[in-house]
Amino acid sequence: MKIAIFTDSFPPAVDGVAYYTFQLANWMSKENEVYVFTMGKENGWKRENFEVYRFKGNVLRTYP
């Protein structure tokens, strides 16, 4: 099965969501084909079990 995960927080970010998403992708890739789509500068980072694609994100201005 092919699975796509879309997230705005993924390593090298250090937080709970990034850690959980990384572990989820690692676990799901044991029996599936997993692709992670996230924001960042490095594109096409290849892990041994899954692929990570990074895209440029937009910064949203906060409301005063």
N, C-alpha and C positions, 0 to 999 in steps of 0.2 A: 504494500500500500504506500502511496506517496502522501506525505504529510508536510504542510507548510505552517510554520510558526511565525507570526508577526509580533514584534515587540519593540519598544523604544529603549529597553534596558537590557544589555547583554554584555558579557565580559569583553573588554577589560574593565568595564564599570564594576565597582565594588558595592553591591547592595543586595538585599534579599531577593528582589525580583530577578536580577541578573543571574544570581547563583541558582535559583529555582529553575529558571528557563533553561540554563545550561544543563542542569541535571536532567530535566525533562527531555530535552533533545537527545542527550546521551542515552537515556534509558529507552526512548522510543525508537532510536536508530538501530537497536539490536535486531529487530525483526522487520523494520520498515525503512523506506527511503525518506530521509528528513531533510528539509531545507529551512533555514532560519533567515528571515528578512528583518533587518534592523537598521538603525541610523548609525552613521560613522563614516570614516574616511577610507578604511581598508575594504576593498571589494574582493570577493571571491576567496576569502580565507577558507582553506580546506582543512577540516578536522579529519581524523581517521574514520569517523563514523557518519558525519553529516557535513553539509556545506553551509557556509554563512555568507550572505550577500548583504553588503552595507550600501545605503543610499544617503544622499545629502538630505538633511532635514531642515525644516524652516523653524526659526525662532519666533515664537508668538509673543507679542508685547502684552504685558499684564495691564489690567485695568487699574487706574489710580485709585 
